[in-house]
Amino acid sequence: MELSMLASFPGSVKPSVRANLSLPKLSSRHEYPLASKIIVKNLSYSTGETTLQKDFSNFGQIAEVKVVKDVNTKRSKGYAFIQYKCQDDAMLALETMDQKDFYGRKISVEIARLGWSDFDARPRTSGPPKKWNLPEEGEVVDCWY
C-alpha cells in the first residue's frame, strides 16, 4: 500500500509517523508487471535460450529467457520462462504461440504463476514442537505429538 493511499484513511497513521514511514512495495521487488511472464511447455530438449529469444522477440521486448534444466544432468526439462517488459507483449505471445508447432512440437503457452521466489518469504515448515519447560510428573512420554 502506498503512502498516498495510506494517508487517505483517516486515523490510520499519525501525521508525525507518516513522514518517516517506509513501506515495502510488491511492485518495487518486480520491475515488470506480474502478468508479463509466460511459461512455454513441451519444448524440445535441444531448444536453447537463444532460439526462444529470437522467435519470441517478434512479439515485444524480452527482459529474460530462462530454460529450466535438471540440476544433476544439466539437461533441459522441456519448459522455459520468458519475461517480457510489457504485459501486452506477453499476452500477444500467448495468444499467437499457444498450441502452435514449434520446431516439430506442439507447445503450450500460459501466464506464469507466482512462486515463492517472487515474494520475500518461504513456507513455514512443521516439525516437532519446541521443548516446553514443564514440570515433570513422573510420566515419560516417548512421542512428540
Secondary structure, DSSP 8 states (H G I E B T S, - for coil): --HHHHHTSTTSS-HHHHTT-----HHHH-SS-GGGEEEEES--TT--HHHHHHHHGGGS-EEEEEEEE-TTT--EEEEEEEEESSHHHHHHHHHHHTT-EETTEE-EEEE----GGGTT-------S---------S----S--
